[in-house]
Amino acid sequence: MSSFGSVFLPEMISAVFDGSEWQAPEWVPSDRLTLHPGAHVLHYSSTCFEGLKAFRQPDGRIAIFRMDQNIARMAQSSHLLYLPEFEPQALADMITTAVSRYADEIPTPPESLYIRPTHMGTEPCIGKAAAPSLQSLLFVLLSPVGDYFAGGAKALRLLVEQSAARCAPHMGMVKSGGNYASAMHPTMEARKQFNADQVLFAPGGDVQETGAANFLLIDGNEIITKALDSSFLHGVTRSSILTLARDRGMTVSERELTVAELVERASKPGCEAALSGTAAVLTSVGTLIIDGEEHTIGSGEPGPVVQSLREELNNIQWGKTEDRHGWLTYV
């Protein structure tokens, strides 16, 4: 089977900002882009993107999960990168049009359609290292994906990095490719040296996030995660999981979490930890590697609370339980 996110539908919908106005969206082949070699994005990383999913419901209808939140975050990212502003409704229309066009290609759960809106600066000018692109391209790429846990869910191993951040602190809340690139080297080194799955960035002992997901600690009836600020990504899945936890009567603590407290709590029986994100939803963390020493979280295996919360969120996405919070957009 192809790896997650490597198969694409043949067309994508795209719109161009020519420096003065947005052109009407059009359908183009999804296997190519025409960019000037001096395009701003290629030299100064003026790009942001989103990741969301559409699911086939039991009655055959198609529902997109929390599209409004992803669009709002992309508008925020575009604003912070000084890319041309777009109307949120215009992007919503592009997404729903694309999903409707390929509705017959959307598989049944646990498989889904992964949606990747992308916005990039295209102005051909290599003299704008400290100035924004006045032209841009906005497109929506579609990728049918399988079950992220097809090989079986396992608890992850995280290397805790206390001397470096995932990205520049003021860029954390921007979903930009440059942030993922900056986390690539420490992640690859962690895999090579410690057989770690990801790096948990905790600069100065402040537990933040990994290179590609938010971090949650579950101690009994309490979920602890860093309070929202500009230093890390404001995850839509994170928000959804915290809402479901509050619905259960759990205590949700959005606050500073130090590495010292993390280690202290992790040793408790029944403690759990997880990473949250669109692809894997909620993935258990079983081991922390700190200064070369391994610390087991709880049993070291996927925990029951993590599995239960993931199942509850999946059931909403898949139309098996009531969408109490209005998270689904039907197309």
Beta strands, then each sheet from edge to edge (+ up, - down):
strand 1: 11-17
strand 2: 26-29
strand 3: 47-49
strand 4: 52-56
strand 5: 62-65
strand 6: 112-121
strand 7: 136-145
strand 8: 156-161
strand 9: 198-201
strand 10: 209-210
strand 11: 214-219
strand 12: 222-225
strand 13: 251-254
strand 14: 272-277
strand 15: 281-290
strand 16: 293-296
strand 17: 328-330
sheet 1: 2+ 1- 7+ 6- 3+
sheet 2: 2+ 1- 7+ 6- 4+ 5- 17+
sheet 3: 10+ 9- 8- 15- 14+ 11- 12+ 13+
sheet 4: 10+ 9- 8- 15- 16+
end
